Amino acid sequence: MKALKNMEAIFVIAAALATVTSFATATTPVLHVAADPVVAKVDTSIPTVVVAAKRLTAAEKAALI
């Protein structure tokens, strides 16, 4: 029975420590670093895909299965 009480105390202490740690680290300010200016190249052409293949007939589809 004493071992169970010790385990309960260890659990309570661990939970309290986790709670305190999460609150302590939540208030840490985030370091903001200015990004280097980047010049974006504008590409006005739209990429297109051309499919130059014939469609399979029903007999060819059946042969593939």
N, C-alpha and C positions, 0 to 999 in steps of 0.2 A: 504494500500500500504506500509505503514511503517513496518507493521508486516512481510510482504514478504521480505523486505530488511533485516530485522533482521534475518530471517530464512536463507537467503542467506549468511549472514556474519557468522552465527553459523556453517553452512555447510562448508564454506571455511576454517574456523579456525579448525574445526574437521578434515578435510581432510589434512590440513597442519600438524597438530599435529600427525596424524596417519603416515604420511610420515616420519616426523622427528624421531618418535619413532621406526619405522621399520629400518631406517638407523642406529640409535644409538644401537639397539640391535643386528644388523647383524654383527657388528664388535667385539662382545664379544667373547673372546677366549674360546674354549671348554676345560674343564678340562679333561686331560687324566690320567686314573688310570691304573697302570699295573695290569694285571690279574694274579692270582695265577697259578703257573704251575700245569697242570692237566695231570695225566698219563692216557692215553686212553687204555682201555682193547680191544684187537683185538679179535673179535669172528670170527673164520674161518668157522663155520658151517653156511650153508645157510638155512634159515627157509623154510620149505616146508609144503604145505597143501595137505592132502590126503582126497578125497571125497569118502566115501564108501557107496554110495546110488545108487539104481537102477534108471534108467530113466523111466519117465512116458510114458505110451503108449498113442496113440491118443485118445482112449476111456476115459482114466483117465483124460487127459487134458480137454476133452470136458465136463466131469462131474464136473470139478472145475469151469468152466465158467458159 
